[in-house]
Amino acid sequence: MKKAALLFAIVAGVATFVNADTLIRLKSHSDAFTIMGQTQPARDDTQEIWIGQNQMATITKEGTFIVDLGRNVLNIVDHSRKSYVEMTLPFDMKDYLPPQMAQMIGATKVTVTPKGTTQQVNQWNCNGYDVVMDMGMMKIKSVIWASTDVPFDWAQFFERFGKHFMKASMRVNDDAVAEYGKIQGFQVKADTVIDMMGAEMKASSVVTEISEKPAPPGIYSVPAGYTRQDKLITIPGQ
């Protein structure tokens, strides 16, 4: 259910800073919904993205995604299980999923369409995009607002970090990544409707802060004592 929030990280951009890393904070909200007789309460979450010279960490309560270009790896860290899966870049997500989950990779279709409209989100002037992610039994429709009106090299970030993060967090293939690449700018807001087997859930996310700060020690590392696994059981945050 947190795919909506994860959409914000895929096209984020950042300048190269000498003495500090870049911190991006996001907040998200999911409405209550009922599926197959089970009711899920409304939920509010926060997310941090730390970006350094050759590393990126996307952090939620459930898990952390770490891209380390120096070591040429991506780590998916599951805090509830105190485990992680390490992937060598570039990777095929199907190699790290159980067969029943791997078959969904090629079946997921993404369509990005510019809306031709603008909106100001906080201090950012944004262009709108309609994004449809069709996974068969689940369809996600989002209106995404992205801005080029930021002092960041967002295109470089997408090439270096965003593509790897998207494939891992959203379980999509290279064709879907290329479609998301049509979004121009730094993604700061999304309003999303998720339809799963006839049950509908609404969600929203927005960037609240972009700042330069020294990264906390160990932010780009797997916590000590976590166990390495070969396969993912679930994607943290979903």
Disulfide bonds with the S-S distance in Angstrom:
none
